[in-house]
Amino acid sequence: MKCFLGLGCAVAALAAPTALAAPAQWTVAGSGIAGVELAGDQLEVGARSDVGGLNPQGHVENQATLFTTTFNDGGPIVCMRVIGNRAVVVWQYRHPLVVPDQPGVVRPYGAAFIEDNGNPVDGQPVDRMADFAVQTANVHFFCESDLVGFFIALPLASGNFVVDGG
């Protein structure tokens, strides 16, 4: 009888760390400044969600130029998608973006495609990004699709992002 009790305790001890481990999460973190192709747009991201994109949390700050308007805005994470080393993160701006070049067009969301290619090499970034100001009608394209591989990102001028798919 003691043998069975001891074996049961051993099995319980081995199972306990698994039961207590935090659930897997997607995370995207870091900052970067895009090259001249993206007008030096800047992005600071701290985002996480359950694997699959449920329960997104975090914040993004975005400094960018759209047409002739330069803005500095950010806000809470709305959704995110992660596949391998690539991620799409969507956030809601504190102040919806309206630019004089497109009267009547309101962009209440920002989005970014981020490609994590590891740590900088010899001080030079290897990651890539593209950022977007998004109209409400287009948010689903970023939030609900698995088109993470669809986007084309450009090299960073400086910075580093870390994408973890759990």
C-alpha positions as CSV (number, residue, x, y, z in Angstrom):
1,M,0.0,0.0,0.0
2,K,2.9,2.4,0.8
3,C,4.3,1.8,-2.7
4,F,1.0,3.0,-4.3
5,L,0.9,6.1,-2.1
6,G,4.5,6.9,-2.9
7,L,3.9,6.5,-6.6
8,G,0.8,8.6,-6.4
9,C,2.8,11.4,-4.7
10,A,5.5,11.2,-7.3
11,V,3.0,11.5,-10.1
12,A,1.3,14.4,-8.4
13,A,4.6,16.1,-7.9
14,L,5.4,15.8,-11.6
15,A,2.0,17.0,-12.7
16,A,1.9,20.0,-10.4
17,P,4.3,22.2,-12.3
18,T,2.4,21.6,-15.5
19,A,-0.9,22.5,-13.8
20,L,0.5,25.6,-12.3
21,A,2.4,26.8,-15.4
22,A,1.0,30.0,-17.0
23,P,-1.0,29.4,-20.2
24,A,0.8,30.0,-23.4
25,Q,0.6,33.6,-24.8
26,W,1.4,35.5,-27.8
27,T,3.6,38.5,-27.1
28,V,5.0,41.4,-29.2
29,A,7.3,43.9,-27.6
30,G,9.9,46.4,-28.6
31,S,10.4,49.6,-30.5
32,G,11.6,50.6,-33.9
33,I,12.1,53.5,-36.2
34,A,11.4,52.8,-39.9
35,G,13.7,53.8,-42.7
36,V,13.1,56.7,-45.1
37,E,10.7,54.5,-47.1
38,L,8.2,54.9,-44.2
39,A,9.1,58.5,-43.4
40,G,10.9,57.4,-40.2
41,D,7.7,56.3,-38.5
42,Q,8.2,55.2,-34.9
43,L,6.5,52.4,-33.1
44,E,6.6,51.3,-29.5
45,V,4.7,48.1,-28.7
46,G,3.9,46.1,-25.6
47,A,1.2,43.6,-26.5
48,R,0.1,40.2,-25.4
49,S,-2.9,37.8,-25.8
50,D,-3.8,34.2,-25.3
51,V,-2.7,32.0,-28.1
52,G,-5.2,32.5,-30.9
53,G,-5.6,36.2,-30.1
54,L,-8.1,36.1,-27.3
55,N,-7.9,38.6,-24.4
56,P,-5.5,41.1,-26.1
57,Q,-3.8,43.5,-23.7
58,G,-1.2,46.1,-23.9
59,H,-0.4,49.5,-25.5
60,V,1.1,51.0,-28.6
61,E,2.5,54.4,-29.2
62,N,2.9,55.5,-32.9
63,Q,4.6,58.6,-34.3
64,A,4.1,58.8,-38.1
65,T,3.3,60.9,-41.1
66,L,0.2,60.3,-43.3
67,F,0.2,62.4,-46.4
68,T,1.1,65.8,-45.1
69,T,0.0,65.2,-41.5
70,T,2.4,64.2,-38.7
71,F,0.9,62.7,-35.6
72,N,1.8,61.2,-32.3
73,D,-0.9,58.9,-30.9
74,G,-1.4,55.5,-29.5
75,G,-3.7,53.5,-27.4
76,P,-4.8,50.0,-26.2
77,I,-4.5,46.8,-28.1
78,V,-7.6,45.8,-30.0
79,C,-6.4,42.6,-31.5
80,M,-3.2,40.7,-32.6
81,R,-2.2,37.8,-34.8
82,V,1.1,35.9,-34.6
83,I,2.5,33.4,-37.0
84,G,6.1,32.3,-36.4
85,N,8.3,35.4,-36.3
86,R,5.6,37.7,-37.7
87,A,2.8,39.6,-36.0
88,V,0.0,42.0,-36.8
89,V,-1.0,44.3,-33.9
90,V,-4.0,46.6,-34.0
91,W,-4.7,49.4,-31.5
92,Q,-7.3,52.2,-31.1
93,Y,-6.0,55.7,-31.2
94,R,-6.8,58.0,-28.4
95,H,-7.9,60.6,-31.0
96,P,-9.2,59.3,-34.3
97,L,-6.9,60.4,-37.2
98,V,-8.3,62.8,-39.7
99,V,-6.0,64.3,-42.4
100,P,-6.8,67.4,-44.5
101,D,-5.6,65.5,-47.6
102,Q,-8.7,63.1,-47.3
103,P,-11.6,65.1,-45.9
104,G,-14.3,63.0,-44.2
105,V,-12.0,59.9,-43.9
106,V,-11.6,58.9,-40.3
107,R,-9.0,56.4,-39.1
108,P,-9.7,55.4,-35.4
109,Y,-7.2,52.6,-35.4
110,G,-3.6,52.0,-36.0
111,A,-2.0,48.7,-37.1
112,A,1.5,47.4,-37.6
113,F,3.0,44.4,-39.3
114,I,6.2,43.3,-37.5
115,E,8.8,40.8,-38.5
116,D,11.2,39.7,-35.8
117,N,14.5,38.5,-37.4
118,G,16.5,38.3,-34.2
119,N,18.7,40.7,-32.3
120,P,20.6,43.5,-34.1
121,V,23.8,42.3,-35.8
122,D,26.9,44.5,-35.3
123,G,24.6,47.2,-34.0
124,Q,22.4,47.1,-37.1
125,P,18.7,46.1,-36.9
126,V,17.5,43.1,-38.8
127,D,13.8,43.4,-38.0
128,R,11.2,44.9,-40.4
129,M,7.9,46.7,-40.0
130,A,5.1,48.5,-41.7
131,D,2.5,50.7,-39.9
132,F,-1.0,51.7,-41.0
133,A,-3.7,54.1,-40.0
134,V,-6.9,52.1,-40.4
135,Q,-10.6,52.9,-41.0
136,T,-13.2,51.0,-39.0
137,A,-14.4,49.2,-42.1
138,N,-10.9,47.6,-42.6
139,V,-10.1,46.5,-39.1
140,H,-11.4,43.0,-39.7
141,F,-8.8,42.6,-42.4
142,F,-6.1,43.0,-39.8
143,C,-7.8,41.3,-36.8
144,E,-9.6,38.3,-38.3
145,S,-7.4,37.0,-41.1
146,D,-4.3,34.9,-41.0
147,L,-2.7,37.0,-43.7
148,V,0.3,37.8,-41.5
149,G,2.5,36.6,-44.4
150,F,0.7,38.9,-46.8
151,F,2.2,42.2,-45.6
152,I,5.4,43.6,-46.9
153,A,7.6,45.1,-44.2
154,L,10.6,47.4,-44.7
155,P,13.9,47.3,-42.7
156,L,14.2,49.3,-39.5
157,A,16.6,52.2,-39.3
158,S,17.0,51.4,-35.6
159,G,15.3,49.3,-32.9
160,N,14.4,45.7,-32.1
161,F,11.1,43.8,-31.8
162,V,10.5,40.5,-30.2
163,V,7.6,38.3,-31.4
164,D,6.8,35.2,-29.5
165,G,4.1,32.9,-30.7
166,G,3.8,31.0,-27.4
